[in-house]
Amino acid sequence: MRFANLSSVGILLSGMGAMIPERKDDLIAVSGKALIAATLPSCFTGLVVGIIY
């Protein structure tokens, strides 16, 4: 599963927000960090492949 794009974060927020509406503020607060954390491995993979080839 890929979480490194805004639409995936939106789907995750709406799905989890519907299941636990009392924690919606916490989900929104963490979503930016999750987006960055999901983007970094893709960048590092590209970096390693670029170094090797």
N, C-alpha and C positions, 0 to 999 in steps of 0.2 A: 504494500500500500504506500502511496505517496502522499505526504502531508506538506510538501514544500511549495504549495501554491495557495492562493487566497480562497479559491472556491472550495478546496478540501477543508480549510479551516472553517469556512462558513457552514459547510455541511456538518462538520464535527460539532460546532457550537450550537446549531439548531437541534441536532439529534440529542446531544447530551443535555442541552438546556431544557428540552421537553421532558427528559427523564428525571432530572433533578433541578427543578426551577429555583430552588432556594440557594443553589450554589452557582447560579449563572454569572454573578459578578466575579467569582473566583475564576471561572472558565475564561471570561473575557480578559482578565488580568494576565493569565498565563499564556493566552493564545499567541501573543507577539513573540514571546520567548520560544514557544514551540515551533513557530514558523522559522525562526533563525536557527534553532537546533536541527530542524529537518533540512534546511538548505546547506548547512556546513558539510555534512557527509558527501553530498553531491559535488560540491566544489572541491573537496579533498580528493575524491575519486578522480575527477578530471585532472587535478594537479598531478597525481601519481601517474596516471596514464600519459600525460604530457611529458613528464620527466623520463619515463621508460621509453617512449617512442619518439 
